[in-house]
Amino acid sequence: MLPARELYGNMLLAAGRPAEALAEYEKSQLREPNRYRRLFGAGQAAAQAGNRDKARLYFSKLAEMAGPGVRAPELQAVRQYLAKN
């Protein structure tokens, strides 16, 4: 079960509204910090909104939390983003 703000962030991101999605992911962080999917969503939203600093912040936290051995598809995309930015 997803927290409501995280779910809303996912919906906004899917609707092409990344800046608003990022705000919802950040609000979700206050109640349920360091959730894997929230960090990924926040990083995606920040990248799509053109906020490279926040994208690096959230993607770095996600990569650190997962560790080097995890090979999930989204982590491959995260690591590629971090390598380029």
mmCIF file as gemmi writes it, N, C-alpha and C atoms, coordinates in Angstrom:
data_model
loop_
_atom_site.group_PDB
_atom_site.id
_atom_site.type_symbol
_atom_site.label_atom_id
_atom_site.label_alt_id
_atom_site.label_comp_id
_atom_site.label_asym_id
_atom_site.label_entity_id
_atom_site.label_seq_id
_atom_site.pdbx_PDB_ins_code
_atom_site.Cartn_x
_atom_site.Cartn_y
_atom_site.Cartn_z
_atom_site.occupancy
_atom_site.B_iso_or_equiv
_atom_site.pdbx_formal_charge
_atom_site.auth_seq_id
_atom_site.auth_asym_id
_atom_site.pdbx_PDB_model_num
ATOM 1 N N . MET Axp A 1 ? 0.841 -1.17 0 1 0 ? 1 A 1
ATOM 2 C CA . MET Axp A 1 ? 0 0 0 1 0 ? 1 A 1
ATOM 3 C C . MET Axp A 1 ? 0.889 1.237 0 1 0 ? 1 A 1
ATOM 4 N N . LEU Axp A 2 ? 0.579 2.151 -0.877 1 0 ? 2 A 1
ATOM 5 C CA . LEU Axp A 2 ? 1.364 3.377 -1.001 1 0 ? 2 A 1
ATOM 6 C C . LEU Axp A 2 ? 0.773 4.489 -0.147 1 0 ? 2 A 1
ATOM 7 N N . PRO Axp A 3 ? 1.634 5.337 0.418 1 0 ? 3 A 1
ATOM 8 C CA . PRO Axp A 3 ? 1.121 6.535 1.074 1 0 ? 3 A 1
ATOM 9 C C . PRO Axp A 3 ? 0.385 7.403 0.043 1 0 ? 3 A 1
ATOM 10 N N . ALA Axp A 4 ? -0.632 8.093 0.483 1 0 ? 4 A 1
ATOM 11 C CA . ALA Axp A 4 ? -1.483 8.871 -0.424 1 0 ? 4 A 1
ATOM 12 C C . ALA Axp A 4 ? -0.702 9.911 -1.217 1 0 ? 4 A 1
ATOM 13 N N . ARG Axp A 5 ? 0.19 10.638 -0.576 1 0 ? 5 A 1
ATOM 14 C CA . ARG Axp A 5 ? 0.943 11.674 -1.3 1 0 ? 5 A 1
ATOM 15 C C . ARG Axp A 5 ? 1.883 11.061 -2.333 1 0 ? 5 A 1
ATOM 16 N N . GLU Axp A 6 ? 2.442 9.921 -2.013 1 0 ? 6 A 1
ATOM 17 C CA . GLU Axp A 6 ? 3.31 9.232 -2.965 1 0 ? 6 A 1
ATOM 18 C C . GLU Axp A 6 ? 2.496 8.769 -4.173 1 0 ? 6 A 1
ATOM 19 N N . LEU Axp A 7 ? 1.335 8.225 -3.931 1 0 ? 7 A 1
ATOM 20 C CA . LEU Axp A 7 ? 0.453 7.805 -5.015 1 0 ? 7 A 1
ATOM 21 C C . LEU Axp A 7 ? 0.046 9.004 -5.874 1 0 ? 7 A 1
ATOM 22 N N . TYR Axp A 8 ? -0.275 10.102 -5.224 1 0 ? 8 A 1
ATOM 23 C CA . TYR Axp A 8 ? -0.637 11.32 -5.957 1 0 ? 8 A 1
ATOM 24 C C . TYR Axp A 8 ? 0.554 11.805 -6.784 1 0 ? 8 A 1
ATOM 25 N N . GLY Axp A 9 ? 1.751 11.742 -6.219 1 0 ? 9 A 1
ATOM 26 C CA . GLY Axp A 9 ? 2.955 12.103 -6.966 1 0 ? 9 A 1
ATOM 27 C C . GLY Axp A 9 ? 3.11 11.23 -8.206 1 0 ? 9 A 1
ATOM 28 N N . ASN Axp A 10 ? 2.863 9.927 -8.073 1 0 ? 10 A 1
ATOM 29 C CA . ASN Axp A 10 ? 2.931 9.017 -9.215 1 0 ? 10 A 1
ATOM 30 C C . ASN Axp A 10 ? 1.928 9.425 -10.295 1 0 ? 10 A 1
ATOM 31 N N . MET Axp A 11 ? 0.724 9.793 -9.859 1 0 ? 11 A 1
ATOM 32 C CA . MET Axp A 11 ? -0.316 10.192 -10.808 1 0 ? 11 A 1
ATOM 33 C C . MET Axp A 11 ? 0.069 11.488 -11.529 1 0 ? 11 A 1
ATOM 34 N N . LEU Axp A 12 ? 0.598 12.439 -10.789 1 0 ? 12 A 1
ATOM 35 C CA . LEU Axp A 12 ? 1.011 13.701 -11.404 1 0 ? 12 A 1
ATOM 36 C C . LEU Axp A 12 ? 2.163 13.486 -12.382 1 0 ? 12 A 1
ATOM 37 N N . LEU Axp A 13 ? 3.093 12.63 -12.015 1 0 ? 13 A 1
ATOM 38 C CA . LEU Axp A 13 ? 4.215 12.337 -12.899 1 0 ? 13 A 1
ATOM 39 C C . LEU Axp A 13 ? 3.716 11.692 -14.19 1 0 ? 13 A 1
ATOM 40 N N . ALA Axp A 14 ? 2.805 10.752 -14.07 1 0 ? 14 A 1
ATOM 41 C CA . ALA Axp A 14 ? 2.229 10.101 -15.249 1 0 ? 14 A 1
ATOM 42 C C . ALA Axp A 14 ? 1.438 11.076 -16.12 1 0 ? 14 A 1
ATOM 43 N N . ALA Axp A 15 ? 0.89 12.115 -15.49 1 0 ? 15 A 1
ATOM 44 C CA . ALA Axp A 15 ? 0.111 13.12 -16.219 1 0 ? 15 A 1
ATOM 45 C C . ALA Axp A 15 ? 0.994 14.204 -16.827 1 0 ? 15 A 1
ATOM 46 N N . GLY Axp A 16 ? 2.317 14.072 -16.676 1 0 ? 16 A 1
ATOM 47 C CA . GLY Axp A 16 ? 3.221 15.052 -17.265 1 0 ? 16 A 1
ATOM 48 C C . GLY Axp A 16 ? 3.367 16.33 -16.46 1 0 ? 16 A 1
ATOM 49 N N . ARG Axp A 17 ? 3.182 16.225 -15.154 1 0 ? 17 A 1
ATOM 50 C CA . ARG Axp A 17 ? 3.287 17.395 -14.277 1 0 ? 17 A 1
ATOM 51 C C . ARG Axp A 17 ? 4.388 17.145 -13.233 1 0 ? 17 A 1
ATOM 52 N N . PRO Axp A 18 ? 5.655 17.079 -13.679 1 0 ? 18 A 1
ATOM 53 C CA . PRO Axp A 18 ? 6.74 16.669 -12.785 1 0 ? 18 A 1
ATOM 54 C C . PRO Axp A 18 ? 7.02 17.619 -11.624 1 0 ? 18 A 1
ATOM 55 N N . ALA Axp A 19 ? 6.885 18.91 -11.808 1 0 ? 19 A 1
ATOM 56 C CA . ALA Axp A 19 ? 7.155 19.841 -10.715 1 0 ? 19 A 1
ATOM 57 C C . ALA Axp A 19 ? 6.161 19.643 -9.574 1 0 ? 19 A 1
ATOM 58 N N . GLU Axp A 20 ? 4.903 19.437 -9.923 1 0 ? 20 A 1
ATOM 59 C CA . GLU Axp A 20 ? 3.889 19.185 -8.904 1 0 ? 20 A 1
ATOM 60 C C . GLU Axp A 20 ? 4.103 17.817 -8.255 1 0 ? 20 A 1
ATOM 61 N N . ALA Axp A 21 ? 4.513 16.851 -9.06 1 0 ? 21 A 1
ATOM 62 C CA . ALA Axp A 21 ? 4.792 15.519 -8.525 1 0 ? 21 A 1
ATOM 63 C C . ALA Axp A 21 ? 5.932 15.583 -7.519 1 0 ? 21 A 1
ATOM 64 N N . LEU Axp A 22 ? 6.968 16.317 -7.846 1 0 ? 22 A 1
ATOM 65 C CA . LEU Axp A 22 ? 8.116 16.458 -6.942 1 0 ? 22 A 1
ATOM 66 C C . LEU Axp A 22 ? 7.678 17.032 -5.599 1 0 ? 22 A 1
ATOM 67 N N . ALA Axp A 23 ? 6.814 18.029 -5.635 1 0 ? 23 A 1
ATOM 68 C CA . ALA Axp A 23 ? 6.32 18.629 -4.384 1 0 ? 23 A 1
ATOM 69 C C . ALA Axp A 23 ? 5.587 17.594 -3.534 1 0 ? 23 A 1
ATOM 70 N N . GLU Axp A 24 ? 4.8 16.733 -4.167 1 0 ? 24 A 1
ATOM 71 C CA . GLU Axp A 24 ? 4.072 15.704 -3.42 1 0 ? 24 A 1
ATOM 72 C C . GLU Axp A 24 ? 5.017 14.642 -2.861 1 0 ? 24 A 1
ATOM 73 N N . TYR Axp A 25 ? 6.014 14.248 -3.644 1 0 ? 25 A 1
ATOM 74 C CA . TYR Axp A 25 ? 7 13.288 -3.134 1 0 ? 25 A 1
ATOM 75 C C . TYR Axp A 25 ? 7.744 13.871 -1.931 1 0 ? 25 A 1
ATOM 76 N N . GLU Axp A 26 ? 8.063 15.141 -2 1 0 ? 26 A 1
ATOM 77 C CA . GLU Axp A 26 ? 8.777 15.771 -0.887 1 0 ? 26 A 1
ATOM 78 C C . GLU Axp A 26 ? 7.899 15.868 0.357 1 0 ? 26 A 1
ATOM 79 N N . LYS Axp A 27 ? 6.622 16.107 0.195 1 0 ? 27 A 1
ATOM 80 C CA . LYS Axp A 27 ? 5.711 16.107 1.34 1 0 ? 27 A 1
ATOM 81 C C . LYS Axp A 27 ? 5.603 14.707 1.934 1 0 ? 27 A 1
ATOM 82 N N . SER Axp A 28 ? 5.595 13.703 1.082 1 0 ? 28 A 1
ATOM 83 C CA . SER Axp A 28 ? 5.528 12.313 1.539 1 0 ? 28 A 1
ATOM 84 C C . SER Axp A 28 ? 6.759 11.948 2.363 1 0 ? 28 A 1
ATOM 85 N N . GLN Axp A 29 ? 7.883 12.522 2.006 1 0 ? 29 A 1
ATOM 86 C CA . GLN Axp A 29 ? 9.145 12.262 2.728 1 0 ? 29 A 1
ATOM 87 C C . GLN Axp A 29 ? 9.04 12.628 4.204 1 0 ? 29 A 1
ATOM 88 N N . LEU Axp A 30 ? 8.24 13.623 4.526 1 0 ? 30 A 1
ATOM 89 C CA . LEU Axp A 30 ? 8.124 14.077 5.911 1 0 ? 30 A 1
ATOM 90 C C . LEU Axp A 30 ? 7.501 13.02 6.812 1 0 ? 30 A 1
ATOM 91 N N . ARG Axp A 31 ? 6.529 12.28 6.304 1 0 ? 31 A 1
ATOM 92 C CA . ARG Axp A 31 ? 5.841 11.261 7.118 1 0 ? 31 A 1
ATOM 93 C C . ARG Axp A 31 ? 6.472 9.883 7.011 1 0 ? 31 A 1
ATOM 94 N N . GLU Axp A 32 ? 6.9 9.514 5.813 1 0 ? 32 A 1
ATOM 95 C CA . GLU Axp A 32 ? 7.487 8.197 5.584 1 0 ? 32 A 1
ATOM 96 C C . GLU Axp A 32 ? 8.816 8.367 4.849 1 0 ? 32 A 1
ATOM 97 N N . PRO Axp A 33 ? 9.867 8.665 5.578 1 0 ? 33 A 1
ATOM 98 C CA . PRO Axp A 33 ? 11.153 8.946 4.932 1 0 ? 33 A 1
ATOM 99 C C . PRO Axp A 33 ? 11.797 7.702 4.325 1 0 ? 33 A 1
ATOM 100 N N . ASN Axp A 34 ? 12.584 7.951 3.3 1 0 ? 34 A 1
ATOM 101 C CA . ASN Axp A 34 ? 13.457 6.951 2.68 1 0 ? 34 A 1
ATOM 102 C C . ASN Axp A 34 ? 12.743 5.724 2.125 1 0 ? 34 A 1
ATOM 103 N N . ARG Axp A 35 ? 11.584 5.937 1.542 1 0 ? 35 A 1
ATOM 104 C CA . ARG Axp A 35 ? 10.907 4.836 0.85 1 0 ? 35 A 1
ATOM 105 C C . ARG Axp A 35 ? 11.531 4.708 -0.547 1 0 ? 35 A 1
ATOM 106 N N . TYR Axp A 36 ? 11.833 3.485 -0.924 1 0 ? 36 A 1
ATOM 107 C CA . TYR Axp A 36 ? 12.521 3.193 -2.182 1 0 ? 36 A 1
ATOM 108 C C . TYR Axp A 36 ? 11.79 3.818 -3.375 1 0 ? 36 A 1
ATOM 109 N N . ARG Axp A 37 ? 10.528 3.506 -3.527 1 0 ? 37 A 1
ATOM 110 C CA . ARG Axp A 37 ? 9.758 4.007 -4.679 1 0 ? 37 A 1
ATOM 111 C C . ARG Axp A 37 ? 9.581 5.524 -4.64 1 0 ? 37 A 1
ATOM 112 N N . ARG Axp A 38 ? 9.478 6.097 -3.458 1 0 ? 38 A 1
ATOM 113 C CA . ARG Axp A 38 ? 9.356 7.553 -3.361 1 0 ? 38 A 1
ATOM 114 C C . ARG Axp A 38 ? 10.633 8.22 -3.812 1 0 ? 38 A 1
ATOM 115 N N . LEU Axp A 39 ? 11.774 7.683 -3.412 1 0 ? 39 A 1
ATOM 116 C CA . LEU Axp A 39 ? 13.044 8.259 -3.841 1 0 ? 39 A 1
ATOM 117 C C . LEU Axp A 39 ? 13.185 8.176 -5.359 1 0 ? 39 A 1
ATOM 118 N N . PHE Axp A 40 ? 12.789 7.055 -5.924 1 0 ? 40 A 1
ATOM 119 C CA . PHE Axp A 40 ? 12.858 6.906 -7.375 1 0 ? 40 A 1
ATOM 120 C C . PHE Axp A 40 ? 11.915 7.893 -8.068 1 0 ? 40 A 1
ATOM 121 N N . GLY Axp A 41 ? 10.685 7.995 -7.574 1 0 ? 41 A 1
ATOM 122 C CA . GLY Axp A 41 ? 9.722 8.931 -8.16 1 0 ? 41 A 1
ATOM 123 C C . GLY Axp A 41 ? 10.178 10.37 -8.04 1 0 ? 41 A 1
ATOM 124 N N . ALA Axp A 42 ? 10.708 10.727 -6.879 1 0 ? 42 A 1
ATOM 125 C CA . ALA Axp A 42 ? 11.187 12.096 -6.677 1 0 ? 42 A 1
ATOM 126 C C . ALA Axp A 42 ? 12.35 12.404 -7.606 1 0 ? 42 A 1
ATOM 127 N N . GLY Axp A 43 ? 13.24 11.446 -7.781 1 0 ? 43 A 1
ATOM 128 C CA . GLY Axp A 43 ? 14.362 11.648 -8.705 1 0 ? 43 A 1
ATOM 129 C C . GLY Axp A 43 ? 13.886 11.814 -10.134 1 0 ? 43 A 1
ATOM 130 N N . GLN Axp A 44 ? 12.941 10.982 -10.543 1 0 ? 44 A 1
ATOM 131 C CA . GLN Axp A 44 ? 12.373 11.099 -11.887 1 0 ? 44 A 1
ATOM 132 C C . GLN Axp A 44 ? 11.691 12.446 -12.083 1 0 ? 44 A 1
ATOM 133 N N . ALA Axp A 45 ? 10.881 12.827 -11.111 1 0 ? 45 A 1
ATOM 134 C CA . ALA Axp A 45 ? 10.153 14.098 -11.208 1 0 ? 45 A 1
ATOM 135 C C . ALA Axp A 45 ? 11.123 15.267 -11.289 1 0 ? 45 A 1
ATOM 136 N N . ALA Axp A 46 ? 12.149 15.243 -10.46 1 0 ? 46 A 1
ATOM 137 C CA . ALA Axp A 46 ? 13.133 16.325 -10.473 1 0 ? 46 A 1
ATOM 138 C C . ALA Axp A 46 ? 13.853 16.383 -11.818 1 0 ? 46 A 1
ATOM 139 N N . ALA Axp A 47 ? 14.252 15.227 -12.338 1 0 ? 47 A 1
ATOM 140 C CA . ALA Axp A 47 ? 14.943 15.19 -13.629 1 0 ? 47 A 1
ATOM 141 C C . ALA Axp A 47 ? 14.04 15.726 -14.736 1 0 ? 47 A 1
ATOM 142 N N . GLN Axp A 48 ? 12.783 15.308 -14.744 1 0 ? 48 A 1
ATOM 143 C CA . GLN Axp A 48 ? 11.851 15.767 -15.777 1 0 ? 48 A 1
ATOM 144 C C . GLN Axp A 48 ? 11.531 17.247 -15.643 1 0 ? 48 A 1
ATOM 145 N N . ALA Axp A 49 ? 11.582 17.761 -14.412 1 0 ? 49 A 1
ATOM 146 C CA . ALA Axp A 49 ? 11.309 19.183 -14.178 1 0 ? 49 A 1
ATOM 147 C C . ALA Axp A 49 ? 12.545 20.045 -14.433 1 0 ? 49 A 1
ATOM 148 N N . GLY Axp A 50 ? 13.673 19.395 -14.736 1 0 ? 50 A 1
ATOM 149 C CA . GLY Axp A 50 ? 14.899 20.146 -15.017 1 0 ? 50 A 1
ATOM 150 C C . GLY Axp A 50 ? 15.69 20.523 -13.789 1 0 ? 50 A 1
ATOM 151 N N . ASN Axp A 51 ? 15.372 19.927 -12.648 1 0 ? 51 A 1
ATOM 152 C CA . ASN Axp A 51 ? 16.077 20.218 -11.406 1 0 ? 51 A 1
ATOM 153 C C . ASN Axp A 51 ? 17.149 19.141 -11.186 1 0 ? 51 A 1
ATOM 154 N N . ARG Axp A 52 ? 18.294 19.322 -11.821 1 0 ? 52 A 1
ATOM 155 C CA . ARG Axp A 52 ? 19.354 18.314 -11.779 1 0 ? 52 A 1
ATOM 156 C C . ARG Axp A 52 ? 19.91 18.101 -10.381 1 0 ? 52 A 1
ATOM 157 N N . ASP Axp A 53 ? 19.984 19.156 -9.586 1 0 ? 53 A 1
ATOM 158 C CA . ASP Axp A 53 ? 20.522 19.011 -8.226 1 0 ? 53 A 1
ATOM 159 C C . ASP Axp A 53 ? 19.644 18.084 -7.379 1 0 ? 53 A 1
ATOM 160 N N . LYS Axp A 54 ? 18.353 18.29 -7.421 1 0 ? 54 A 1
ATOM 161 C CA . LYS Axp A 54 ? 17.452 17.428 -6.646 1 0 ? 54 A 1
ATOM 162 C C . LYS Axp A 54 ? 17.412 16.021 -7.232 1 0 ? 54 A 1
ATOM 163 N N . ALA Axp A 55 ? 17.476 15.902 -8.542 1 0 ? 55 A 1
ATOM 164 C CA . ALA Axp A 55 ? 17.495 14.573 -9.16 1 0 ? 55 A 1
ATOM 165 C C . ALA Axp A 55 ? 18.72 13.803 -8.674 1 0 ? 55 A 1
ATOM 166 N N . ARG Axp A 56 ? 19.88 14.453 -8.675 1 0 ? 56 A 1
ATOM 167 C CA . ARG Axp A 56 ? 21.098 13.795 -8.178 1 0 ? 56 A 1
ATOM 168 C C . ARG Axp A 56 ? 20.958 13.437 -6.709 1 0 ? 56 A 1
ATOM 169 N N . LEU Axp A 57 ? 20.373 14.319 -5.916 1 0 ? 57 A 1
ATOM 170 C CA . LEU Axp A 57 ? 20.196 14.068 -4.49 1 0 ? 57 A 1
ATOM 171 C C . LEU Axp A 57 ? 19.346 12.813 -4.263 1 0 ? 57 A 1
ATOM 172 N N . TYR Axp A 58 ? 18.176 12.753 -4.88 1 0 ? 58 A 1
ATOM 173 C CA . TYR Axp A 58 ? 17.276 11.624 -4.661 1 0 ? 58 A 1
ATOM 174 C C . TYR Axp A 58 ? 17.823 10.336 -5.272 1 0 ? 58 A 1
ATOM 175 N N . PHE Axp A 59 ? 18.392 10.422 -6.459 1 0 ? 59 A 1
ATOM 176 C CA . PHE Axp A 59 ? 18.951 9.223 -7.073 1 0 ? 59 A 1
ATOM 177 C C . PHE Axp A 59 ? 20.166 8.718 -6.29 1 0 ? 59 A 1
ATOM 178 N N . SER Axp A 60 ? 20.961 9.621 -5.761 1 0 ? 60 A 1
ATOM 179 C CA . SER Axp A 60 ? 22.119 9.2 -4.953 1 0 ? 60 A 1
ATOM 180 C C . SER Axp A 60 ? 21.671 8.496 -3.68 1 0 ? 60 A 1
ATOM 181 N N . LYS Axp A 61 ? 20.644 9.037 -3.029 1 0 ? 61 A 1
ATOM 182 C CA . LYS Axp A 61 ? 20.109 8.382 -1.826 1 0 ? 61 A 1
ATOM 183 C C . LYS Axp A 61 ? 19.586 6.991 -2.153 1 0 ? 61 A 1
ATOM 184 N N . LEU Axp A 62 ? 18.9 6.87 -3.276 1 0 ? 62 A 1
ATOM 185 C CA . LEU Axp A 62 ? 18.346 5.587 -3.687 1 0 ? 62 A 1
ATOM 186 C C . LEU Axp A 62 ? 19.459 4.582 -3.965 1 0 ? 62 A 1
ATOM 187 N N . ALA Axp A 63 ? 20.48 4.997 -4.709 1 0 ? 63 A 1
ATOM 188 C CA . ALA Axp A 63 ? 21.59 4.101 -5.029 1 0 ? 63 A 1
ATOM 189 C C . ALA Axp A 63 ? 22.33 3.688 -3.763 1 0 ? 63 A 1
ATOM 190 N N . GLU Axp A 64 ? 22.502 4.611 -2.847 1 0 ? 64 A 1
ATOM 191 C CA . GLU Axp A 64 ? 23.168 4.301 -1.579 1 0 ? 64 A 1
ATOM 192 C C . GLU Axp A 64 ? 22.337 3.318 -0.756 1 0 ? 64 A 1
ATOM 193 N N . MET Axp A 65 ? 21.058 3.536 -0.696 1 0 ? 65 A 1
ATOM 194 C CA . MET Axp A 65 ? 20.169 2.682 0.077 1 0 ? 65 A 1
ATOM 195 C C . MET Axp A 65 ? 20.152 1.255 -0.5 1 0 ? 65 A 1
ATOM 196 N N . ALA Axp A 66 ? 20.141 1.143 -1.824 1 0 ? 66 A 1
ATOM 197 C CA . ALA Axp A 66 ? 20.07 -0.165 -2.464 1 0 ? 66 A 1
ATOM 198 C C . ALA Axp A 66 ? 21.394 -0.909 -2.384 1 0 ? 66 A 1
ATOM 199 N N . GLY Axp A 67 ? 22.487 -0.191 -2.449 1 0 ? 67 A 1
ATOM 200 C CA . GLY Axp A 67 ? 23.794 -0.837 -2.436 1 0 ? 67 A 1
ATOM 201 C C . GLY Axp A 67 ? 24.222 -1.26 -3.832 1 0 ? 67 A 1
ATOM 202 N N . PRO Axp A 68 ? 25.483 -1.634 -3.975 1 0 ? 68 A 1
ATOM 203 C CA . PRO Axp A 68 ? 26.015 -1.927 -5.312 1 0 ? 68 A 1
ATOM 204 C C . PRO Axp A 68 ? 25.538 -3.245 -5.911 1 0 ? 68 A 1
ATOM 205 N N . GLY Axp A 69 ? 25.08 -4.177 -5.112 1 0 ? 69 A 1
ATOM 206 C CA . GLY Axp A 69 ? 24.709 -5.489 -5.628 1 0 ? 69 A 1
ATOM 207 C C . GLY Axp A 69 ? 23.315 -5.591 -6.212 1 0 ? 69 A 1
ATOM 208 N N . VAL Axp A 70 ? 22.471 -4.621 -5.968 1 0 ? 70 A 1
ATOM 209 C CA . VAL Axp A 70 ? 21.087 -4.672 -6.453 1 0 ? 70 A 1
ATOM 210 C C . VAL Axp A 70 ? 21.063 -4.322 -7.943 1 0 ? 70 A 1
ATOM 211 N N . ARG Axp A 71 ? 20.377 -5.138 -8.719 1 0 ? 71 A 1
ATOM 212 C CA . ARG Axp A 71 ? 20.356 -4.969 -10.17 1 0 ? 71 A 1
ATOM 213 C C . ARG Axp A 71 ? 18.958 -4.69 -10.716 1 0 ? 71 A 1
ATOM 214 N N . ALA Axp A 72 ? 18.129 -4.052 -9.954 1 0 ? 72 A 1
ATOM 215 C CA . ALA Axp A 72 ? 16.773 -3.715 -10.41 1 0 ? 72 A 1
ATOM 216 C C . ALA Axp A 72 ? 16.854 -2.786 -11.619 1 0 ? 72 A 1
ATOM 217 N N . PRO Axp A 73 ? 15.924 -2.916 -12.579 1 0 ? 73 A 1
ATOM 218 C CA . PRO Axp A 73 ? 15.971 -2.088 -13.792 1 0 ? 73 A 1
ATOM 219 C C . PRO Axp A 73 ? 16 -0.584 -13.5 1 0 ? 73 A 1
ATOM 220 N N . GLU Axp A 74 ? 15.214 -0.149 -12.517 1 0 ? 74 A 1
ATOM 221 C CA . GLU Axp A 74 ? 15.205 1.286 -12.227 1 0 ? 74 A 1
ATOM 222 C C . GLU Axp A 74 ? 16.544 1.754 -11.665 1 0 ? 74 A 1
ATOM 223 N N . LEU Axp A 75 ? 17.249 0.883 -10.965 1 0 ? 75 A 1
ATOM 224 C CA . LEU Axp A 75 ? 18.566 1.265 -10.44 1 0 ? 75 A 1
ATOM 225 C C . LEU Axp A 75 ? 19.594 1.386 -11.552 1 0 ? 75 A 1
ATOM 226 N N . GLN Axp A 76 ? 19.458 0.599 -12.586 1 0 ? 76 A 1
ATOM 227 C CA . GLN Axp A 76 ? 20.357 0.751 -13.732 1 0 ? 76 A 1
ATOM 228 C C . GLN Axp A 76 ? 20.165 2.126 -14.359 1 0 ? 76 A 1
ATOM 229 N N . ALA Axp A 77 ? 18.908 2.551 -14.489 1 0 ? 77 A 1
ATOM 230 C CA . ALA Axp A 77 ? 18.619 3.882 -15.037 1 0 ? 77 A 1
ATOM 231 C C . ALA Axp A 77 ? 19.148 4.968 -14.106 1 0 ? 77 A 1
ATOM 232 N N . VAL Axp A 78 ? 19.011 4.767 -12.81 1 0 ? 78 A 1
ATOM 233 C CA . VAL Axp A 78 ? 19.504 5.736 -11.822 1 0 ? 78 A 1
ATOM 234 C C . VAL Axp A 78 ? 21.015 5.862 -11.934 1 0 ? 78 A 1
ATOM 235 N N . ARG Axp A 79 ? 21.697 4.737 -11.979 1 0 ? 79 A 1
ATOM 236 C CA . ARG Axp A 79 ? 23.169 4.762 -12.066 1 0 ? 79 A 1
ATOM 237 C C . ARG Axp A 79 ? 23.64 5.407 -13.361 1 0 ? 79 A 1
ATOM 238 N N . GLN Axp A 80 ? 22.925 5.184 -14.448 1 0 ? 80 A 1
ATOM 239 C CA . GLN Axp A 80 ? 23.272 5.83 -15.715 1 0 ? 80 A 1
ATOM 240 C C . GLN Axp A 80 ? 23.086 7.342 -15.611 1 0 ? 80 A 1
ATOM 241 N N . TYR Axp A 81 ? 21.986 7.761 -14.989 1 0 ? 81 A 1
ATOM 242 C CA . TYR Axp A 81 ? 21.734 9.197 -14.82 1 0 ? 81 A 1
ATOM 243 C C . TYR Axp A 81 ? 22.853 9.825 -13.99 1 0 ? 81 A 1
ATOM 244 N N . LEU Axp A 82 ? 23.208 9.184 -12.897 1 0 ? 82 A 1
ATOM 245 C CA . LEU Axp A 82 ? 24.26 9.728 -12.029 1 0 ? 82 A 1
ATOM 246 C C . LEU Axp A 82 ? 25.602 9.785 -12.737 1 0 ? 82 A 1
ATOM 247 N N . ALA Axp A 83 ? 25.893 8.821 -13.587 1 0 ? 83 A 1
ATOM 248 C CA . ALA Axp A 83 ? 27.151 8.81 -14.318 1 0 ? 83 A 1
ATOM 249 C C . ALA Axp A 83 ? 27.219 9.968 -15.325 1 0 ? 83 A 1
ATOM 250 N N . LYS Axp A 84 ? 26.07 10.307 -15.91 1 0 ? 84 A 1
ATOM 251 C CA . LYS Axp A 84 ? 26.014 11.383 -16.911 1 0 ? 84 A 1
ATOM 252 C C . LYS Axp A 84 ? 25.925 12.77 -16.272 1 0 ? 84 A 1
ATOM 253 N N . ASN Axp A 85 ? 25.352 12.835 -15.084 1 0 ? 85 A 1
ATOM 254 C CA . ASN Axp A 85 ? 25.107 14.136 -14.452 1 0 ? 85 A 1
ATOM 255 C C . ASN Axp A 85 ? 25.905 14.222 -13.191 1 0 ? 85 A 1
